[in-house]
Amino acid sequence: MGENNVMRAFGERVREIRKHRGWSQEELSHRVGLDRSYIGGVERGERNVSLKNIHAIAAALGVPTGRLFDQDNIDGTPLS
């Protein structure tokens, strides 16, 4: 998987979990302590997120860090 695909897949996963929580980007950004435009860039796959921010996003979402890289839906069923 290329770097852009990894960033896009990560961003889609963050968006999926955020929406599952019923949160806006603004809400997530407040909980993480990052700017809303940064969260938007992450979700669009435009940001190469640091490990520190990956950990902060996972903590804010209340999921293990590895969950942001899972290939399963929120309910645990495979995406494919």
PESUL-V323668 format. One record per backbone hydrogen bond with DSSP energy under -0.5 kcal/mol. CO is the residue of the C=O (numbers start at 0). NH is the residue of the N-H. If there is no record, write none. Layout:
co={CO CO}
nh={NH NH}
This chain:
co={1 2 3 4 5 6 7 8 9 10 11 12 13 14 15 16 17 17 18 23 24 25 26 27 28 28 34 34 35 36 37 38 39 40 40 41 46 49 50 51 52 53 54 55 56 57 57 58 63 63 64 65 66 70 72 76}
nh={5 6 7 8 9 10 11 12 13 14 15 16 17 18 19 20 21 22 21 27 28 29 30 31 32 33 37 38 39 40 41 42 43 45 46 44 48 53 54 55 56 57 58 59 60 61 62 61 66 67 67 68 69 78 75 72}
